[in-house]
Amino acid sequence: MKTARIVLAVLIALAGAALAWRVYEGLRVETDVIALVETEHSGSLMELAAGRARQGQLLLEGGDEERLVKVANVLSEQFKLNTAVDFQKTLRYLAPYTRGLVSAETRELLRAGKYKDVANASAARLFGPVPPLFSVKDDPFLLATDYAMSMQSNLAPGWSLKDGYPVCERGDRHFLLMQCGDLSLEKAEKIMQGAERVYGSFAAGVAKIWCCGPVFHTARSTSRAKREINVLSVISVVLVALLGWMLFRSWRFAPQLLATVGVAFFVAAGALFAVFPRPHVITFVFGVTLIGLAVDYVYHSRSAGGAGRVLKPLTQSLATSLVCFATLLFADISAMRQMALFTMAGLAGAYLCALAWRPKHAKPCTCIGEIHGDEQLGKRAKGLLQVIVSVLVLVAMCGICRVKVSFEPSAFYSPGKFLAEGEKRLFELNPMGGGKFAYIKGKTLQESLEIEEALGLRGLSTVIPSLKRQRENAALVEKLKENEGKAYTELTGLKMPLEDKRGFLDAEHVENESLKKIVRTFSPRGDEIVMPCPEGFASSDPRVVVLDPRQTAKGMFARLFISAGKLFYISLAALAVLLIVFFRKKFFDYMSGVGGAVLCTMGMLGWLGIPLTCFTLLCFFVMAGLGLDYVIFHRSKPVPETQRTVLYSFLSSLAGFGMLAFTEFPVTRGMGVTLAFGLFFAYLYSFDEFFRRRRVTSSPEAGKQGRTNNSNASRGE
């Protein structure tokens, strides 16, 4: 095994160098689900998701606006949210920049040359009950006041400001919206906890608080995943350790198992980061399958008294597993290539570590009170076992007709009742509706604003027009003065300013905090603008992308599923060729077990109503690799010691993967159920094939030869 040690040392050194290189450059891992598949608009969708990742909204519902404002103030003070708009401070900031601020309605009248109508409306406003918001000395027509008063209603029809908060009324219910930008995950989770219990005694019976937005979904998923992983990981480790002790009646296997798993992950991570600068986190989740395969190698090498005694089946197991995952290297999706490289490199590391380990205390596993198959297993017991297995397999396969394929985002993520209800209510109150977004990608924010204005969309330009639009507005106001200035002065007594020296408001250099929050809401990345758009909106401008996040996600998952399905068929074909090379005419006995396990697992998913998704489909690659391990070791050395080792290897993998079935996250729960049933049926088929072989060779001479082999194995020969 000297060669194995040398090769392993080289692999570890290369992996360490690759990881050190990436650490020096800055180790980064992709976490966004959109990054799994490169679709037509996945880049834009990723930019949108990245910019809005820390944004959220609190929707307060109650019967009285005054009480809602009180609750909002308490929330703002408790969590330092600062969501209310300081209207007076904002007006003072806008005062020097009102030269080009004209409401959309007034602008259309001026462009149509209806100067008299504008002057009459200004005079009516001047003598109305509402005082001007800006000085009439600089703004005699009160155009800036008209702009400020119409800004909120134009931006969100049906909403108005109440003490700095957007409010609206639907029937006998009132709603208040708090925009929360740049929230940390910890603060978002605390807010949700308070909102779910109706925020303490103060808000009880006064207001319902709903949490909406990406940051709350991320916070809830993160906290839930951490809690589940910590609990289930401890349970899995305890079960695997207990099963190992039951197999070897000693803890001496633990160092080898830990070393093998550690080397496998180290080599796998080194290979992954060497090729992919920023791998996806789902790769590491999928890479947990290395534990099951590493357990197989360690258990079989120790049970035999050393890897050299099971070198042939161990090598066959490695080869079939590598072939199984190799097809993923040719996927047109980066995430699949990452999974393949990680798993294959880890398998090579685990295999070499099993060969390189010096088993000082290892000795062949012996079983007390062995039952030698055909000698003590009666015909009735065998017949009953075959009937039970046949019925179980038949019932499982009947579920195939109930299997459904799903690309819906709900099959991959479930927000929970509380978050789902909040998103539903906010969607119903959204005046735009539809759920679509227009993503304007200008070179600068000013260019994006100009594109938005040309398209007639209501976004950031409704609050802060582009500099080009403000200059046009200023020119229109000068024409208004030329045509109606004298008559307006005689009517109102207000003088027209000789020269308007006020500046223009630049959205790229806003210093007022309230306006800054509005700019960040529409332009989280600084140059582009994103806003809801009405149904049916379309644009031929290449700088404008219309995004439907739900449909884009469905297309992404569909593409991932189709790609994984095609590669799995190719993988099965490649496995068949390899098995023909290894086992000649008997290859069908090995291949049928994998095929049967796949069909039965799909059937059980159908019975349980679990849809077949791209992630559950990836589990079939793992199932094929581990399932062939069971068959190879059962068939290579059909003795009770091997049966026992395969059994405990199967139970260890089941303890590791099966725990995922108890998680709340739909992706991991589906993967856990799929792997649990897949491993069970793979083991069952390998066991059935084992008995069928023993039955075929159950002649007196064969039985005598089998007993001789068992005796030799017990002595470690």
Secondary structure, DSSP 4 states (H G I P E B T S, - for coil): -HHHHHHHHHHHHHHHHHHHHHHHH----B--GGGGS--TTHHHHHHHHHHTTT-EEEEEEES-HHHHHHHHHHHHHHHT---S--HHHHHHHHGGGBTT---HHHHHHHHTT-HHHHHHHHHHHHTSSSPPSS-TTT-TT-HHHHHHHHHHHHHSTT-EEETTEEEEEETTEEEEEEEE-S--HHHHHHHHHHHHTTSHHHHTTTEEEEEESHHHHHHHHHHHHHHHHHHHHHHHHHHHHHHHHHHHSSSTHHHHHHHHHHHHHHHHHHHHHHH-SS-BHHHHHHTTHHHHHHHHHHHHHHHTTSGGGGHHHHHHHHHHHHHHHHGGGG-SSHHHHHHHHHHHHHHHHHHHHHHH---SS------TT---GGGTS-HHHHHHHHHHHHHHHHHHHHGGGG--B---GGGT----HHHHHHHHHHHHH-SS-SS-EEEE--SSHHHHHHHHHHHT--SHHHHS--HHHHHHHHHHHHHHHHHHHHHHHHHH-PPPPSS----B--GGG---HHHHHHHHHH-TTSS-EEEE--TT-----TTEEEE-HHHHHHHHHHHHHHHHHHHHHHHHHHHHHHHHHHHGGGHHHHHHHHHHHHHHHHHHHHHHTPPB-HHHHHHHHHHHHHHHHHHHHHHHS-SHHHHHHHHHHHHHHHHHHHGGGG-SSHHHHHHHHHHHHHHHHHHHHHHHHHHHHHHHT-SHHHHHHHHHHHHHHHTT-
